[in-house]
Amino acid sequence: MAAAPVWSVDPRTGKQREQVAVEATAEEVDTAVRAAHQARASLADRTVRAAFLRTAADRLRAAGDQLVEAADAETALGPVRLTGELARTCYQLRAFADIVDEGAFLGVVIDHPDDTATPPVPDLRRYKVPLGVVAVYSASNFPFAFSVAGGDTASALAAGCPVVVKAHPDHPALSELVAHVLRTAAAEHGVPAGVVGLVHGFEAGLELIRHPLVAAAGFTGSVRGGRALFDAAAARPVPIPFHGELGSLNPVLVTEAAAAERGEAIGTGLAGSMTLGVGQFCVKPGLVLVPSGAAGDGLVKSLTDAVSDSEAGVLLDHRMRDNFLAGVAERRGLPEVDSPVTPGAGGEHTVSAGFLTVSASALAEEGAHDVLLEECFGPVTVVVRYDDDAEATRVLSRLPGNLTATVHLSAEEAAGQGRGAGILAELTPLAGRVLVNGWPTGVAVAPAQHHGGPYPATTSTSTSVGGTAVERWLRPVVYQGAPEALLPPELRDDNPLGLPRRLNGALEV
């Protein structure tokens, strides 16, 4: 595999800025993975692990000005957005450090022998251990929070797993800077630099997923790219878990009563959500079911006014811009599809926001309009006008899995009158997060968060955001009849580490 230069590119002009690195060869991928594998023991001590995560957060914050400047140069996302995202990334690292300190994620369960049980119970002691080296595939649209120091890396390190990150080509210079910060933080705690590996290049990504010492992978990106890696992970001589976030339409259903009650506000809120970050959020509302008639008309007018006032923006790279323009053109060319505000080119390097409308009857059955049920990355959404509840249900029944599903209800419906509960039950099979009277953009980092959903939203049932993301990189193991002196400290009767655990069926905190 010939090494090719890796360039930092300015998305505002499409011009190369500087050479950052070269694409990793198969040998260099092997070296990075082996270095990570050899660093596993350095993460065994949870105290060291938690301190490393907190120091990483401190060092990222200290380098914030430099990192935000580099990120903006490569992504054009703007200092305000990027400063907030960096703060979120630092918070994630500290949150996982707290989880490591607490220790509940180890899932310690001890059952002492019980000869009176049927069948008799031997001495059983269960907890979770790290899988090993984790391959992390960075996302384009979150250069901090879903990249080198993002949630996959933070949760893997929290689990005790070293990582090798495949840098995203949209921000290679930033990736190098962040990796350096993490390695500097690691060194402060005696953790080898190899605990965070970094490689560049498409072929390197394939070599990484196939490497026999890689034990699991996390991915955020397109359906096409994620599915190729997912298939490669499954085709290995020893298949490995692949936790991929691939794509999501994030449907929204607006009831007739909600549209009549506050259609203008819903329309304005929708405009803000679908254009946020130039529509480059994985949870952007991409399909919105709005009732026909006067109530829905008012919502659409409000949406038209708000989207018309939005400014053109720069997408993350010109490939995404080309795909956005092609996707919009394909959708606009379908019969019965109108564009009250036409999305498209805002200039030589920018795009303008817009939305399309279509009748629910056109989507109720399989046909040429099916492309409207696929994600179009960028500032566009599809408004589907439905005549009755049954028609809306038929459209929803045709949707693939999603990260989110949203319903806007009237005050009476939200209070339990009408179809509110039934709609929630209808949306629950579609998504991992169901919202009421809100917008899906904005994924809080919190213990109860779930960022995932049925395929193709994700390839597993786990989350990539929130405390339980650490569970992806662990596996349970049980010791039966092991002498106390041979047990790991996590499983000893005297609980020297003070871990939360379940002892003989009773929860001990």
Helices and strands as residue ranges (DSSP letters): E 5-10, E 15-22, H 26-38, G 40-43, H 46-62, H 64-75, H 79-102, G 104-106, E 108-111, E 124-130, E 133-137, H 151-159, E 163-166, H 172-187, G 193-195, E 196-199, H 202-210, E 214-220, H 223-235, E 242-245, E 251-254, H 256-275, G 276-279, E 287-291, H 294-308, H 318-332, E 338-341, E 344-345, E 351-352, E 354-359, H 360-363, G 368-373, E 380-386, H 389-396, E 402-408, H 411-414, H 420-427, G 428-430, E 431-436, G 467-473, E 474-480, G 484-486, G 489-491, E 501-503, E 506-508
